[in-house]
Amino acid sequence: MRFIIFGPPGAGKGTYASRLGRELEIGVISTGDIFREEVKQNTDLGRKVAEFLNSGGLVPDEIVTVVLAKRVRMPDSKHGFILDGYPRTIEQAKALDKIAKIDAVILLIVPEWIIVERLSNRRVCKKCGAIYNLRYLKPKRLGICDKCGEELFQREDDKPRVIRERLEVYEAQTQPLIEYYKGKLSILNIECNSADIPPEVIVDKILQKLRKSNLLD
């Protein structure tokens, strides 16, 4: 079972992928998480990645591909994996074709107003990085972190204008990839039309579609 999960910023890709990974007992692979951990550990790769990120550039495809090829061979991915955040370009998709056979694309379809509402209500602790939501996961004291008592703030990229710009970038990136995969493998459209829908409901919807497509036993 090897899947790609696509979805706009704030759609819940990471949440759904982690729950699916536990449910199906397969690996969850996020290239972003891999690079952040490498940077944190100050490895040779981490220092290379940091150079690109600090200069405002993207990590080159050849580095991403090498990292991914290594990651999919790790024990937790022996029986399959879910890719979150990769591929982002047609070239990456072609590279992925040489690394592993993908069984399906899980495409999260979420209206813009839900994305804007979710992300614009997000607040982050300045000290410990804990994440809250003014609508769904409120701190006990407004503007104060429950864990360390420091001030919460709104990230610049969580402001409505920037969110809409990020959504435009996502659409421009993802549509060609969907076209690339059409006819090659199953594309499962998973719609989320409520801002309050619990994650387990969406995960169950994904599992049902995977079964209907004969992708699960």
N, C-alpha and C positions, 0 to 999 in steps of 0.2 A: 504494500500500500504506500504509494508515493504521490503526495499531493502538493499543489501550490495553492496558497490562499492569497487572493487579491482583495483589496478593499481600500476605500479612501481613508485619509487620516481621521482617527477618531471612530472608525467603524467597529473597532473591537477585535482586530485581527489577532493581536497577541493573546488576548483573553480566550478567544475561541480556539486558537491553535493549541494553547497549553492544555485546555480541557480535553480537546480531541486527542492530544498526545497521550494523556493519562488514560482516557477511555479505550483507546485502540492499542495502547502499549507500544507506541512508536515515537521516534525522536522528533523534537521540535527544533527547527534550525532557523535562526535569525542571524543574518550576516551582520546586522547592526550590533546585536548583542555580542557576537564573537569579537568584533573589532573593539568594542568598548572594553571588554575583558582583557584583550591583548594590550590595549593602551594602559589600562589600570595596572597590569602586571609588569609593564615596562619591558616587554619582550622585544626582540629584534623586529618582529612583525609590527608590534604595537608602536614602536618608534617610527617606523616607515609610515604607518597609517596616520599617526599624529601629525607628521610633516604635511601630508596632503590635506588633512582636515584643518589644520591651523592656517594653511595658506588659502583656505576657502575652496579648495578643489575636491574632486571626487576621487575615491580610491580607484586606481586603474583596474580595468576588467581582468587583466592577467593575474593580478594579485587576488582579486575576489574569487576567480575561478580555481586557483590553487588551494585557497583556504576552504572553499566549498567541497572540492574533490576529497580533501583530507577529512572534512567533517562528516560526510555521508558514509565514511567507512568506519566510524566509531561504533562501539557496541550497542548504544541505545538506538541506532538507526539500522540495525541488522535486519529487522522485520519491516522497515519502512520509515517514512519521515514526512513531515509537513514543512514546506518552505515558506517562511514569512519574510518578505522584503527582497526576494530574489525569484526570478529575474526582474530587472527594471528596464532592460533594453532588448531589442531583437538580437543583438550580438551576444548578450548574456544568455538568452533563450537558446541560441544555437550552440553555445558552449555547454549549456546544461544537457542538451540532447546527447552529447558525447560522454557525459558523466553518468547519467542515470536515465532510465525510462520512467517518465511521469505517467501516472494513471488518470489523473483528473485535475481540473482547476476548480477551486471553490471560489466563486465570485460573490462577494458581499455587495449588495445593492442597498444603499442607504441615502435617503433624501438629504439635500444640502441643509435644510433647516435643522434636522436632527444633529448633523455633524457640528454646525455652528453652535447650537445650544449646548451640546456636550462639552466641546472644547473651550468655549468662551466662559464656561462656569468652572473650569479647572483651576486649582490653585496649588502651588508648590511651596514647600518649606524652604526658606533660604539656607538653613543650616543642614538638616538631615536629608532633604530631598523627598520627604513623604508627600504623597499626592492626595488631594481632596477634591471634592466637587460640591459646589454650593447648592446643588439641587439633589444629588444622589448620595453623596458621602460627605456630609457637613462636619466640620470640626466642632468640638464641644463649645469652644469660644470663638466667635467670629474673628477671622483673621489671624488666629493663633494655632500653632501646631500642637496636637494632642500629645505627641511623643516627646518633644524637647522644649516646647514653650516658646519657640522662635516665631518670627513673623512669616506669614504666608504672602506670596506674591503671584501675579499673573504673568506668565511668560509672554514675551512679545509676539511669538508665533501662535499664541492662543487668543489673540484679539481678532474680532470678526473680519476685518478687512484682510488681514494676513491669512486667516483660515481659508477665505474664498480664493485667495491667490494660490494657496497650497492645493486646493481642490482642482483648480485649473491645470496645474502642473501634473497632478495625478491623472487626470483625464487624458492629457496629451501623451503621457508616458504609457498608460495602461491600454488604451484602445488599440494601438498597433499590436500589442502582445495578445490581446483577445483574438484579433483577426488572425494572427500567426497560429494560434492553437485551434482555431475553428477547423473542424474536419479531421484534426489529428488526434484529439482525445476529448473526453467528456468535459463539458463546461457546466457546472451546477450553479444556477442563479439562486442565491439565497437573499430574499427580500426582508428588510427590517423597516417597518413603517411606523414604529412607536419608539419614542425616546425612553420609555420606561420598561421595555421588554427585558426580562431577566436573561442573563447569558445562557443558562441551561436550556431555555426554550429554543434559542437559536442553534445551540449545539445539537439538540434533539432533531431539529429540522434538517441540519446538515447530515446527521447520521441516517435519517429516513431517506434522504435523496441518494446517499451513497448506496444504501441497500437496494433501492428501486433501480439503480443503474448497475446492479450486480457487481459493485466494487467492494462489498463487504459480504462475509458469509452470513 
